[in-house]
């Protein structure tokens, strides 16, 4: 059964290793879970899904497809408030590892990191 964890540096889609023992898949209640996957994340913590091998493979495949599509398609960047390519969730390093995620394009991520390192 899904559970929550407190504030952490996990991002949605991250795998938590090792998974909790003895738990079952959230989607197939008769199958033991083999992975815990981080779901929705905010400054208060994260939701964690428990999945079997079949579900883990299916979710991993969808994440890879999403990342490939995301790198090509123009999407909204919350930093410069316009369309950009390679838009991904990104934490502002000045807000720390528990800050919120922003949808940011590649150019804005580079500017933020460069400014932080100066």
Contact map, one row per residue, 1 for C-alpha under 8 A:
1110000000000000000000111100000000000000000000001100000000000000000000000000000000000000000000000000000000000000000000
1111000000000000000000000100000000000000000000111100000000000000000000000000000000000000000000000000000000000000000000
1111100000000000000000000000000000000000000000111000000000000000000000000000000000000000000000000000000000000000000000
0111110000000000000000000000000000000000000011110000000000000000000000000000000000000000000000000000000000000000000000
0011111100000000000000000000000000000000000011110000000000000000000000000000000000000000000000000000000000000000000000
0001111100000000000000000000000000000000000111000000000000000000000000000000000000000000000000000000000000000000000000
0000111110000000000000000000000000000000011111000000000000000000000000000000000000000000000000000100000000000000000000
0000111111000000000000000000000000000000000011000000000000000000000000000000000000000000000000001100000000000000000000
0000001111100000000000000000000000000000000000000000000000000000000000000000000000000000000000001100000000000000000000
0000000111110100000000000000000000000100100001000000000000000000000000000000000000000000000000000000000000000000000000
0000000011111100000000000000000000000110100000000000000000000000000000000000000000000000000000000000000000000000000000
0000000001111100000000000000000000001111100000000000000000000000000000000000000000000000000000000000000000000000000000
0000000000111110000000000000000000001110000000000000000000000010000000000000000000000000000000000000000000000000000000
0000000001111111000000000000000000001100000000000000000000000000000000000000000000000000000000000000000000000000000000
0000000000001111100000000000000000111100000000000000000000000000000000000000000000000000000000000000000000000000000000
0000000000000111111000000000000000111100000000000000000000000000000000000000000000000000000000000000000000000000000000
0000000000000011111000000000000000110000000000000000000000000000000000000000000000000000000000000000000000000000000000
0000000000000001111100000000000000110000000000000000000000000000000000000000000000000000000000000000000000000000000000
0000000000000001111110000000000011110000000000000100000000000000000000000000000000000000000000000000000000000000000000
0000000000000000011111100000000000010000000000000000000000000000000000000000000000000000000000000000000000000000000000
0000000000000000001111100000000000000000000000000000000000000000000000000000000000000000000000000000000000000000000000
0000000000000000000111110000000110000000000000000000000000000000000000000000000000000000000000000000000000000000000000
1000000000000000000111111000000110000000000000000100000000000000000000000000000000000000000000000000000000000000000000
1000000000000000000001111101111110000000000000000111000000000000000000000000000000000000000000000000000000000000000000
1000000000000000000000111111111111000000000000000111000000000000000000000000000000000000000000000000000000000000000000
1100000000000000000000011111100000000000000000001110000000000000000000000000000000000000000000000000000000000000000000
0000000000000000000000001111100000000000000000000010001000000000000000000000000000000000000000000000000000000000000000
0000000000000000000000011111111000000000000000000001000000000000000000000000000000000000000000000000000000000000000000
0000000000000000000000011111111100000000000000000000000000000000000000000000000000000000000000000000000000000000000000
0000000000000000000000011001111100000000000000000000000000000000000000000000000000000000000000000000000000000000000000
0000000000000000000000011001111110000000000000000001000000000000000000000000000000000000000000000000000000000000000000
0000000000000000000001111000111111000000000000000011000000000000000000000000000000000000000000000000000000000000000000
0000000000000000001001111000001111110000000000000111100000000000000000000000000000000000000000000000000000000000000000
0000000000000000001000001000000111110000000000000111100100000000000000000000000000000000000000000000000000000000000000
0000000000000011111000000000000011111000000000000111100100000000000000000000000000000000000000000000000000000000000000
0000000000000011111100000000000011111100000000011110000000000000000000000000000000000000000000000000000000000000000000
0000000000011111000000000000000000111110000000011110000000000000000000000000000000000000000000000000000000000000000000
0000000001111111000000000000000000011111100001111000000000000000000000000000000000000000000000000000000000000000000000
0000000000111000000000000000000000001111100001111000000000000000000000000000000000000000000000000000000000000000000000
0000000000010000000000000000000000000111110001110000000000000000000000000000000000000000000000000000000000000000000000
0000000001110000000000000000000000000111111111100000000000000000000000000000000000000000000000000000000000000000000000
0000001000000000000000000000000000000001111111000000000000000000000000000000000000000000000000000111100000000000000000
0000001000000000000000000000000000000000111110000000000000000000000000000000000000000000000000000111000000000000000000
0000011000000000000000000000000000000000111111000000000000000000000000000000000000000000000000000000000000000000000000
0001111100000000000000000000000000000000111111100000000000000000000000000000000000000000000000000000000000000000000000
0001111101000000000000000000000000000111110111110000000000000000000000000000000000000000000000000000000000000000000000
0111100000000000000000000000000000000111100011111000000000000000000000000000000000000000000000000000000000000000000000
0111100000000000000000000000000000011111000001111100000000000000000000000000000000000000000000000000000000000000000000
1110000000000000000000000100000000011110000000111110000000000000000000000000000000000000000000000000000000000000000000
1100000000000000001000111100000011111000000000011111000000000000000000000000000000000000000000000000000000000000000000
0000000000000000000000011110000111111000000000001111111100000000000000000000000000000000000000000000000000000000000000
0000000000000000000000011001001111100000000000000111111100000000000000000000000000000000000000000000000000000000000000
0000000000000000000000000000000011100000000000000011111110000000000000000000000000000000000000000000000000000000000000
0000000000000000000000000000000000000000000000000011111111000000000000000000000000000000000000000000000000000000000000
0000000000000000000000000010000000000000000000000011111111100000000000000000000000000000000000000000000000000000000000
0000000000000000000000000000000001100000000000000011111111110000000000000000000000000000000000000000000000000000000000
0000000000000000000000000000000000000000000000000000111111111000000000000000000000000000000000000000000000000000000000
0000000000000000000000000000000000000000000000000000011111111100000000000000000000000000000000000000000000000000000000
0000000000000000000000000000000000000000000000000000001111111110000000000000000000000000000000000000000000000000000000
0000000000000000000000000000000000000000000000000000000111111111000000000000000000000000000000000000000000000000000000
0000000000000000000000000000000000000000000000000000000011111111100000000000000000000000000000000000000000000000000000
0000000000000000000000000000000000000000000000000000000001111111110000000000000000000000000000000000000000000000000000
0000000000001000000000000000000000000000000000000000000000111111111000000000000000000000000000000000000000000000000000
0000000000000000000000000000000000000000000000000000000000011111111100000000000000000000000000000000000000000000000000
0000000000000000000000000000000000000000000000000000000000001111111110000000000000000000000000000000000000000000000000
0000000000000000000000000000000000000000000000000000000000000111111111000000000000000000000000000000000000000000000000
0000000000000000000000000000000000000000000000000000000000000011111111100000000000000000000000000000000000000000000000
0000000000000000000000000000000000000000000000000000000000000001111111110000000000000000000000000000000000000000000000
0000000000000000000000000000000000000000000000000000000000000000111111111000000000000000000000000000000000000000000000
0000000000000000000000000000000000000000000000000000000000000000011111111110000000001111000000000000000000000000000000
0000000000000000000000000000000000000000000000000000000000000000001111111000000000001110000000000000000000000000000000
0000000000000000000000000000000000000000000000000000000000000000000111111100000000001100000000000000000000000000000000
0000000000000000000000000000000000000000000000000000000000000000000011111110000000001100000000000000000000000000000000
0000000000000000000000000000000000000000000000000000000000000000000001011111000000111110000000000000000000000000000000
0000000000000000000000000000000000000000000000000000000000000000000001001111100000111110000000000000000000000000000000
0000000000000000000000000000000000000000000000000000000000000000000000000111110011110010000000000000001100000000000000
0000000000000000000000000000000000000000000000000000000000000000000000000011111111110010000000000000001110000000000000
0000000000000000000000000000000000000000000000000000000000000000000000000001111111000000000000000000011100000000000000
0000000000000000000000000000000000000000000000000000000000000000000000000000111110000000000000000000011100010000000000
0000000000000000000000000000000000000000000000000000000000000000000000000000111111000000000000000000000000010000000000
0000000000000000000000000000000000000000000000000000000000000000000000000001111111100000000000000000000000000000000000
0000000000000000000000000000000000000000000000000000000000000000000000000001110111110000000000000000000000000000000000
0000000000000000000000000000000000000000000000000000000000000000000000000111100011111000000000000000000000000000000000
0000000000000000000000000000000000000000000000000000000000000000000000000111100001111110000000000000000111000000000000
0000000000000000000000000000000000000000000000000000000000000000000001111110000000111110000000000000000011000000000000
0000000000000000000000000000000000000000000000000000000000000000000001111110000000011111000000000000000011000000000000
0000000000000000000000000000000000000000000000000000000000000000000001100111100000011111100000000000001111000000000000
0000000000000000000000000000000000000000000000000000000000000000000001000000000000000111110000000000011111000000000000
0000000000000000000000000000000000000000000000000000000000000000000000000000000000000011111000000000111100000000000000
0000000000000000000000000000000000000000000000000000000000000000000000000000000000000001111100000000111100001000000000
0000000000000000000000000000000000000000000000000000000000000000000000000000000000000000111110111011110000000000000000
0000000000000000000000000000000000000000000000000000000000000000000000000000000000000000011111110011110000000001000000
0000000000000000000000000000000000000000000000000000000000000000000000000000000000000000001111111000000000000001100100
0000000000000000000000000000000000000000000000000000000000000000000000000000000000000000000111110000000000000000000100
0000000000000000000000000000000000000000000000000000000000000000000000000000000000000000001111111111000000000000000000
0000000000000000000000000000000000000000000000000000000000000000000000000000000000000000001111111110000000000000000000
0000000110000000000000000000000000000000000000000000000000000000000000000000000000000000001010111110000000000000000000
0000001110000000000000000000000000000000011000000000000000000000000000000000000000000000000000111111000000000000000000
0000000000000000000000000000000000000000011000000000000000000000000000000000000000000000001100111111100000000000000000
0000000000000000000000000000000000000000011000000000000000000000000000000000000000000000001100100111110000000000000000
0000000000000000000000000000000000000000010000000000000000000000000000000000000000000000111100000011111000000000000000
0000000000000000000000000000000000000000000000000000000000000000000000000000011000000001111100000001111100000000000000
0000000000000000000000000000000000000000000000000000000000000000000000000001111000000011110000000000111110000000000000
0000000000000000000000000000000000000000000000000000000000000000000000000001111000010011110000000000011111011000000000
0000000000000000000000000000000000000000000000000000000000000000000000000000100000011111000000000000001111111000000000
0000000000000000000000000000000000000000000000000000000000000000000000000000000000011111000000000000000111111100000000
0000000000000000000000000000000000000000000000000000000000000000000000000000000000000000000000000000000011111110000000
0000000000000000000000000000000000000000000000000000000000000000000000000000001100000000000000000000000111111111000000
0000000000000000000000000000000000000000000000000000000000000000000000000000000000000000010000000000000111111111100000
0000000000000000000000000000000000000000000000000000000000000000000000000000000000000000000000000000000001111111110000
0000000000000000000000000000000000000000000000000000000000000000000000000000000000000000000000000000000000111111111000
0000000000000000000000000000000000000000000000000000000000000000000000000000000000000000000110000000000000011111111100
0000000000000000000000000000000000000000000000000000000000000000000000000000000000000000000010000000000000001111111110
0000000000000000000000000000000000000000000000000000000000000000000000000000000000000000000000000000000000000111111111
0000000000000000000000000000000000000000000000000000000000000000000000000000000000000000000000000000000000000011111111
0000000000000000000000000000000000000000000000000000000000000000000000000000000000000000000011000000000000000001111111
0000000000000000000000000000000000000000000000000000000000000000000000000000000000000000000000000000000000000000111111
0000000000000000000000000000000000000000000000000000000000000000000000000000000000000000000000000000000000000000011111
